[in-house]
Amino acid sequence: MVTSVANSKNRYAFADSLRGIAALWDVLYHLFHGNHVQVLSNNIGSVLTAVLFEYGNLGVPIFFVLSGFVMAVTTSSKQMHTSQCINFMIRRLVRLTPPYYFSILLSVLLLWVKYKTVDSSTPLPDVSAIVAHLFYLQEFFNFKEINVIYWTLCFEIQFYIAFTLLIFIAGKFKPLSLANYIVLIVFTLVGLLWLISEDVRSFYQTNIYRNTLFLPYWYAFSVGALVGWTLEKTHYLFKSYVIFFFISLMIYGLKSGDLFALTAGLTANLLLLAHMFNKMGVWLNINPLQKLGLISYSLYLIHNNVLGIVGRLIRKFIQPSLSADVMVMLVSLLVCLVCAYIMYVIIEKPFIKLSQKIKY
C-alpha cells in the first residue's frame, strides 16, 4: 500500500525500499553463483537470468550510493566540530559493528560445524584472521574473508572515516559559504577523477591489492552524498558541480560498459529525481518493501550462510530438477527473510536504539 507524503512517517521511504531491493538482489546473486538455481536459470533464458541473478552484485553500488546519501542528509544541516565528528563516527560504529560481529561468530561456528561433520578439508580462519575481521582490516592484511560479503564493510568503514574528515574540514567554515562548498567539491572530485583516469586506475590495479583502499569506489559514495547535500545546499556553483559529476559518471559508465559505475549513477539520478519531484516519501512506499529495507543489513550479513545450509539440506532429499531449483529458491528466500528479521529484532534493533542516544 502506497501512502502519501502527508501520511508517511518516513521522509526517505524511496531510499529505504531501494536498500531492501539491493539486499534481495544480492541474495539472488549468491543463489545463482552458489550453483543453487542452475536448472532454473537454464529454463528462463539468459536475459531473465542476468536481470534476476547474474547481475545481483550490482546491489553493492546501490548500497554505496545510499550510504553516502544517508550520511550527507544526517549531517548537512549541522556544523560539525571535533566532538560532533567523534560522536558521529562512534554512532556509526555502534550501529554497524554488533550485527557484523554476530555474523562473524555465526560464520565461524558454521565453518567449524562443516569441518567437523561434512568436510574435514574446510579451511578454518586462524586467530589473526578473526582479529583482522573484527577491526575491518582483513583486506589490508590479505586474509581470506570469513564470509565473502565482508569486503564491502571494510569499504564502508573507510567511507565513514573519510567522510568524517570531510565534514570536519568543511565544518571549519560557515555552512553554505563558498569555502564550505569548495571542501565538498575537492573531496568528492577525487573519486570521480580516480574513476575516469585510466592511468591512475591502471597503476592502482597493477601495484596495489585491489581491495585494500576505498578510493576506487569513493565516487559511488560521493555521488550519493552529493544528492543528500542538494536537499540543503542551493549555491549555483555547487548545483553546477553536481550536474557535472552526474553527467561525467553516466558518460563514463555508458562508454566503458562499467555496470558498477552505471548503476551508481542511475541510483543517484533516481534519488535526485525523487527529491526534485517531492516523491522521496511516496515512490516505493510499499509496506513489504519498507519492511525489507528495515531488515536489509541483517539480510545482507546472514544470507550467504543460510543459502548454503538450506540448499544442501533440500538437495539431500530431492534430485536436481527445475522443481527442485524453484523449491530451493523459495525456501531459501523465506528462511533468509525470517532469519534476518529475527536477527534484526534481537541483535540489530537494540543497537540502533543505543546508537540514537549518541548525539552529534
Steps between C-alpha positions, in 0.01 A plus 500: 500500500644840399439788738521871430775723631257647750419160644846350469713474809810452285630798305748275319282197425634480145860466622403235756317291240797526263719365778267205550490425127880515484532252788251260340679529166825404671332193650389392151853561372647261756227246430614499137874503558467243776364263230162469672283592198688373196208305351262790563734750334537275197121492461422870534750625242816707514334841521277420796785310666723805467236738637389281791819323599823560314523876552371498857842614619398842367312534824840602643527836315139568606608443862800730457293781347235469772769508771635827362148639471408415859826636640455830317135537596565437870785753523430766236306734729765490773838665542719209601783574743737255672261362763214472250719313251625259767145430617386459141764232435427324830131501417563336162726235658242420766240465226713289265730285711293283740298333220825458306665332800200272545521395136874430537427278801230318305722457193791360703267264685348370176842451346606301807186285481564439131862408578392252769202339329515544123845585363816478709689692229293814567747784573442662838606861571781535753501746788687769305244486217211531747666795676558671165132454419399650835685819407385496134861448391491160330547658157807695613667181620375290210303255713231297331158630598322282754187591307543622143275804553725655766720689252228763461497569873872578491422770246202625699724569799756673280218705345388608846851600604557701180154655525556595865825671399314677219224639722756594767697713252180638347382583852789744537307729268152645520225280355408597143816711471718479189783342700261235633390414147859482377589242766207282394592536134870420547436189710238354266682594181784269604266203458387605154853572376618165639224325307548667163881516503618185324864552601414529869275194492760299312771590752273410791395167355858410410680607817240491777275216616163592353298476821742685729371855474160657442616748234383302193147511644504845659312642201197280579487619859565858385220511244256390769631768735459762226131412472462531876670838506276637224210471745657787698756671276381724217808700390519517119866390506416187697196420285714534187760267649238240592369504141856467369570206733182318401549550126867394518413186697223397262713566190786298645270213595339486157821546304706247697222251563575521872174371648611581856551868412184509288292353783642755743412780260149372435434458874616854571287637217193319631559643847543848354182470292309381806621809686431741212140377459442472875448123470763377747225402744268366229690293245532135610329584828355149502480320830679174402785697340524723807523192722763358265698822526472485879668159519732552200823521702425182693392331175825603332710367788325168549376389160813327370512265798130419476512428126769236541318320780155502339633404157694200632210376715249506214744336257539208741137402443419624148673419173616790277209633296315819415256446786789437739665829400173689546458342842858585600450860389166552674592322824840671510344843455240430767755371750735790424223752563387331823856472632575859403188621680594306815853637482365850452271477805748330732836644391463799272203694639633536857825647370314733265322638807831521687668682212218754488585604856840622377437859397718697262 
